[in-house]
Structures are given as structure tokens and as C-alpha cells.
């Protein structure tokens, strides 16, 4: 769905749910995950429906993920870092 127009000048490795991904060094977490084909970042607390980035400017909260052990971080506002651990917040355990 999303792809780079050209190869990024540098990459870093982030871990999504424990699996390594090589992503552009200056991308936000949301852009990096979307480029890797990930569209479901969290689920709604009330109905459990899948949610993902919508506005990409921090207004909609559709891109909430856990980053390095801190839950409810906005992926669209967070720049990736080498070794960063990202966990999608899907299911009941994400909202407890």
C-alpha cells in the first residue's frame, strides 16, 4: 500500500511485536509501520474494532502503540530509533 519513492539514505532496526523491521531512520513510527504493510495498530476499547493511523498529525489517536514499554504513545508523532520496541495494542490486554 505504501512504499518509498527511493531508498532511504539510512535505516534503523525497530522491533514490532518482537520481529525486526528495517525502516528509514527519519520516519515516524506510523510511517515506518505503514511502509512495512502494518495497518492495524490498536483496537477500540469499546468494540474491539481495528484502528490505524488516520490523520497523521496527532489529532485522531488511531495510531496508539506501546513504545519501549510505555503504552498509549502516538506513533504518528514519534520518530523511530534504532532498537526501539513497538507493540501493537490489540485486544483486551491493551486497555487494562
Contact map, one row per residue, 1 for C-alpha under 8 A:
111000000000000000000000000000000110100000000000000000000000000000000000000000000000000000000000
111100000000000000000000000000000111100000000000000000000000000000000000000000000000000000000000
111110000000000000000000000000000010000000000000000000000000000000000000000000000000000000000000
011111110000000000000000000000000010000000000000000000000000000000000000000000000000000000000000
001111100000000000000000000000000000000000000000000000000000000000000000000000000000000000000000
000111110000000000000000000000000000000000000000000000000000000000000000000000000000000000000000
000111111000000000000000000000000000000000000000000000000000000000000000000000000000000000000000
000101111110000000000001100000000000000000000000000000000000000000000000000000000000000000000000
000000111110000000000001000000000000000000000000000000000000000000000000000000000000000000000000
000000011111000000000001100000000000000000000000000000000000000000000000000000000000000000000000
000000011111100000000111100000000000000000000000000000000000000000000000000000000000000000000000
000000000111110000000111100000000000000000000000000000000000000000000000000000011110000000000000
000000000011111000011110000000000000000000000000000000000000000000000000000000001111000000000000
000000000001111100011110000000000000000000000000000000000000000000000000000000011111110000000000
000000000000111111111000000000000000000000000000000000000000000000000000000000000011110000000000
000000000000011111111000000000000000000000000000000000000000000000000000000000000000111100000000
000000000000001111100000000000000000000000000000000000000000000000000000000000000000111100000000
000000000000001111110000000000000000000000000000000000000000000000000000000000000000111000000000
000000000000001111111000000000000000000000000000000000000000000000000000000000000000000000000000
000000000000111101111100000000000000000000000000000000000000000000000000000000000000000000000000
000000000000111100111110000000000001000000000000000000000000000000000000000000000000000000000000
000000000011110000011111000000000000000000000000000000000000000000000000000000000000000000000000
000000000011110000001111101000010000000000000000000000000000000000000000000000000000000000000000
000000011111000000000111111000010000000000000000000000000000000000000000000000000000000000000000
000000010111000000000011111000000000000000000000000000000000000000000000000000011100000000000000
000000000000000000000001111100000000000000000000000000000000000000000000000000110000000000000000
000000000000000000000011111111110000000000000000000000000000000000000000000000110000000000000000
000000000000000000000000011111110000000000000000000000000000000000000000001111110000000000000000
000000000000000000000000001111111000000000000000000000000000000000000000001111110000000000000000
000000000000000000000000001111111100000000000000000010010000001000000000001101000000000000000000
000000000000000000000000001111111110000000000000000000000000000000000000000100000000000000000000
000000000000000000000011001111111111000000000000000000000000000000000000000000010000000000000000
000000000000000000000000000011111111111000000000000000000000000000000000000000000000000000000000
110000000000000000000000000001111111111000000000000000000000000000000000000000000000000000000000
111100000000000000000000000000111111110000000000000000000000000000000000000000000000000000000000
010000000000000000001000000000011111110000000000000000000000000000000000000000000000000000000000
110000000000000000000000000000001111111000000000000000000000000000000000000000000000000000000000
000000000000000000000000000000001111111110000000000000000000000000000000000000000000000000000000
000000000000000000000000000000001100111110000000001110000000000000000000000000000000000000000000
000000000000000000000000000000000000011111100000011100000000000000000000000000000000000100000000
000000000000000000000000000000000000011111100000011110000000011110000000000000000000000111000000
000000000000000000000000000000000000000111110000011100000000011110000000000000000000000111100100
000000000000000000000000000000000000000111111011111000000000000000000000000000000000000011100000
000000000000000000000000000000000000000001111111111000000000000000000000000000000000000000000000
000000000000000000000000000000000000000000111111000000000000000000000000000000000000000000010010
000000000000000000000000000000000000000000011111000000000000000000000000000000000000000000000000
000000000000000000000000000000000000000000111111100000000000000000000000000000000000000000000000
000000000000000000000000000000000000000000111111110000000000000000000000000000000000000001110000
000000000000000000000000000000000000000000110011111000000000000000000000000000000000000000000000
000000000000000000000000000000000000000111110001111100000000000000000000000000000000000001000000
000000000000000000000000000000000000001111110000111110000000011000000000000000000000000000000000
000000000000000000000000000000000000001111000000011111000000011100000000000000000000000000000000
000000000000000000000000000001000000001010000000001111110001111000000000000100000000000000000000
000000000000000000000000000000000000000000000000000111110001011000000000000000000000000000000000
000000000000000000000000000000000000000000000000000011111111000000000000000000000000000000000000
000000000000000000000000000001000000000000000000000011111110000000000000000110000000000000000000
000000000000000000000000000000000000000000000000000000111110000000000000000110000000000000000000
000000000000000000000000000000000000000000000000000000111111100000000000010110000000000000000000
000000000000000000000000000000000000000000000000000000111111100000000000000000000000000000000000
000000000000000000000000000000000000000000000000000011100111111000000000000000000000000000000000
000000000000000000000000000000000000000000000000000010000111111100000000010000000000000000000000
000000000000000000000000000000000000000011000000001111000001111100000000000000000000000000000000
000000000000000000000000000001000000000011000000001111000001111110000000011100000000000000000000
000000000000000000000000000000000000000011000000000100000000111111000011111000000000000110000000
000000000000000000000000000000000000000011000000000000000000001111100011111000000000011110000000
000000000000000000000000000000000000000000000000000000000000000111111111100000000000011110000000
000000000000000000000000000000000000000000000000000000000000000011111110100000000001111000000000
000000000000000000000000000000000000000000000000000000000000000001111100000000000001110000000000
000000000000000000000000000000000000000000000000000000000000000001111110000000000000100000000000
000000000000000000000000000000000000000000000000000000000000000001111111100000000000000000000000
000000000000000000000000000000000000000000000000000000000000000111101111100000000000000010000000
000000000000000000000000000000000000000000000000000000000000000111000111110000000000000000000000
000000000000000000000000000000000000000000000000000000000000000111100111111001000000000000000000
000000000000000000000000000000000000000000000000000000000100101110000001111111000000000000000000
000000000000000000000000000111000000000000000000000000000000001110000000111111100000000000000000
000000000000000000000000000111100000000000000000000010011100001000000000011111000000000000000000
000000000000000000000000000110000000000000000000000000011100000000000000011111100000000000000000
000000000000000000000000000111000000000000000000000000000000000000000000111111110000000000000000
000000000000000000000000011110000000000000000000000000000000000000000000001011111000000000000000
000000000001010000000000111110010000000000000000000000000000000000000000000001111101000000000000
000000000001110000000000100000000000000000000000000000000000000000000000000000111111000000000000
000000000001110000000000100000000000000000000000000000000000000000000000000000011111000000000000
000000000001111000000000000000000000000000000000000000000000000000000000000000001111100000000000
000000000000111000000000000000000000000000000000000000000000000000110000000000011111110000000000
000000000000011111000000000000000000000000000000000000000000000000111000000000000011111000000000
000000000000011111000000000000000000000000000000000000000000000011110000000000000001111100000000
000000000000000111000000000000000000000000000000000000000000000011100000000000000000111110000000
000000000000000110000000000000000000000111000000000000000000000111000000000000000000011111000000
000000000000000000000000000000000000000011100000000000000000000111000010000000000000001111101110
000000000000000000000000000000000000000011100001010000000000000000000000000000000000000111111100
000000000000000000000000000000000000000001100001000000000000000000000000000000000000000011111110
000000000000000000000000000000000000000000001001000000000000000000000000000000000000000001111111
000000000000000000000000000000000000000000000000000000000000000000000000000000000000000011111111
000000000000000000000000000000000000000001000000000000000000000000000000000000000000000011111111
000000000000000000000000000000000000000000001000000000000000000000000000000000000000000010111111
000000000000000000000000000000000000000000000000000000000000000000000000000000000000000000011111
